[in-house]
Structure formats: C-alpha cells, structure tokens
Amino acid sequence: MKTRNLLFVSALSLGLFATTSCSNDDNEGETIIPIQGKYNLRQTGTVNAQGQEVLIDAPANQAGCPGDYLELKLSNTAVYGDYNGSNCALVETTGTYVRSHNDLTITVGNASTTSDIMNLTNKELKLKDKTTGVITVYSR
C-alpha cells in the first residue's frame, strides 16, 4: 500500500512540475524565428474593404532581371537591392534596422518606416507598413 501511495505522489509531483515548468513558454504571439537573411521581393498589396488581402506580383521586379531583395544582416544592417534598366544594373541602398517584438523599423538616411511583421517563417517574410497599410511579401 505504501509503495502504491508513493508511486501516486511521485506521478502527481512530476505532473505538477511539468505543468508549471512549461507555463512561461508563451511568446504572446511574437515570432521567434531569427529575422536575419536575404529575402526576395515576391508580392505587394493591401487589405480591401472586406478585410481580405489583395496581393499581386511585385511590379518593382523588372521583367528579365533578378528579383529585387531585402537583406537583413546580423549587424543590424539593411540592404535593399534593386535591379534596373535593360542591363539589369544592381543598385544597393544601405541602412539599418531594428526589430522590437513584431515590429520592424528600417532606416535609410533620414527616412524610417515601421512595419508589422505579419508572418515570419523559414521561407517567408510578410510585412505591413504601419503608415500606409501596404503589404510586402518576401521569400527566402
């Protein structure tokens, strides 16, 4: 009888320990995947009056050229890559970025834009500009 009670108390203690040790794992909706990486511009769009996303292929990507990109480096450097002209000349614009929870602020020169990170996975970064509401979708 003592052995069964001891086994029951041990199982109960183990269950309580597992429950309390995991209770602080909630990330409150924050994406925990690292944001550093090179992202290829894929789509842009907005949210319509019905609350649905309307996305189109990014018009900034010039036909016949590699797609434009955003690179977020470990050093908090942001690089926009833009291919232009008939020879697909690459123009890189460098700035800085700061991530605060699910907000991403990119500063180039004196201009800053803050976006909500709508989705961040190993394959996609989806941003929504907090001022204009424009949605930009990048893929890795």
N, C-alpha and C positions, 0 to 999 in steps of 0.2 A: 504494500500500500504506500509506504514511504517513497519507494522508487517511482511509482506512478505519479505521485504528487510532485516530486522533484522534477520529473520529466515535464509535467504540465506547466510548472512555474518557469522552467527553462525555456520552453517553447513560447510562453506568453511574454517573457522578458525579451527574447530575440525578436518577436513580432513588434513589440513596442519600440525597440531600438531601431529596427529597420524603418518604421514609420516616421519617427522623429528625425532620423538622420537624413532622410530624403525631403523633408518638408521645406527646406530652404533652397531647393534646386530650381524653383520657379524663376524664370528670367523675365517675367512680366511682359511678354510679347516681344522682347528685344531679340533681334537676330544675333547669334553668337558666332557665325562663320566669319573668318577674317575677311576684311574688305580689300586688302591689297591684291593687285593683279591687273592684267590688261584685259579690257572689255571692248568688244567690237560693237559699234553702233548698229542696231538692228531695226528698231521701230520708234516712232513718236506718235503722240496723240493726246487726247483729252478725255474727260468724262462728259457724256451727253446729259441732256435734261432728265433722262430716265435713270440716270445713275450708272450707266454702263460705259465701260472703257471702249473708246473707238481708236484703234491703233492702225497705222499704215506703215509700209516700208519707209525707212528714213529717207526723205528727199535730199538730205545733206550728202548722202553717199552718191558720188558721181558715177554714172554708168561707165563700165570698163576699167574702173580703178578699184584698188582695195578699199574696203570699208573704213570710214573714219573710226577713231577709237578714243577711249579714255583709259589712261594708265594711272593707277594709284599705287605709289611706291611706299615701301616700308618707312622711308624717311619723311613721310607726310608731304611728298611732292606729287602734284597732279600734273599730268601731261595730256593735252588734247592733241590728237593727230588728225590733220585734215588734208585729204588728197584733192588737188585742184588742177584744172587745165587739161589740155589734150595730152600732156606728157605725165599726168598724174603726179605732179610735184608735191612732195610732202612738206607741210608747214606744221611745225610743232609749237604749241603755246604752253608755257610752263607757269605753274602757280603752286599754291599749297592747298591742302585740305585738312579738315578736322571732322572727326566723327564723334558725335555725342549721342549715345544710345542709338535711336533710329533716325537721327538727323545727320545729313552730310552737308557741310559747308565747304564750297570750293571758292578760293580767292585767286583771281588773276589780275595783277596790277591793283587798282583801287576798287575793282568791282567784285562783289561777293554774291553768290547765290546759295541759298539753303534749300535743300530738298529732303523730303521724307523718303526713307528707304522702304519702299513698298514690298520689295522682295529681294532677298539676297541668298542665293544658293551657290553650289559649286559650278553651276552653268549659267546663271543669270543674275543681273543687277537691274532692278526696276526702280526708277526714281520719279518722284512727283514734285515739281518745283512749288515751293510754298507760296510764292508770289503770283505766278502766272497759272498754275494748275496744269502745266504741260507735263505729260508723262514721257519719259525716255527709257527705252528698253535696250540693254546691252547684253551681249552673250560672251562667255569666256571661250 
